[in-house]
Amino acid sequence: HFLENISALQVPADLDAAMLAKTELLSVLLPPASAWDALAQTIYEQAQAVMPEHIYFDDGSVETHEKAFLGYRFSLIADAANHTISLPFIRSVGYHTVALFNGYVEVGAMVFNGIADFVDEPFSLPGTLEAIQKHNEHLGALWHYQRILQDQLQYRYNRPFEERLLSQACTL
């Protein structure tokens, strides 16, 4: 189990300071353009018209994810790795950013309260922003829950991927 190719969860050294730095409402993290589908294209076009300074293109680096998550309360992650837990999702939790996420859809009771979804058919950024404003009114509860998720993810990804893989292979 836990064999996603994700490195250890990274959390800012001073989480309280990171929380105080969250002055922006929403960022958009898009996959590389070569991985775009129609939804990513639509999200990009609408975000470019409404909030172009808050669009980030995922290159997998800590630096890009920090820019996309650290100053934001929410991040719309249009994930090219649909139906899987992904590195951007894990890092968003590490930075205490509530993800609006279309990737991991097998949402159980625990994850349900730590992420937000968005309507992708048809996608509407104004409608998404309206929903986020409502989520923002209850953000304290979401952040409290995210601290629990961080603990779970630190346990899940407490060793590098290669060590987790070797451990499972030896067990088999």
Buried (B, 14 or more C-beta within 10 A) or exposed (E): EBEBEBBBBBBBEEBEEBEEEBEBBBBBBBBEEEEBEEBBBBBBEBBEEBBEEBBBEBEEEEEBBBBBBBBBBBBBBBBBBEEEBBBBBBBBBBBBBBBBBBBBEEEEEEBEBBBBBBEBEEBBBEEBBEBBEEBBEEBEEBBEBBEEBBEBBBEBBEBEBEEBBEEEEEEE
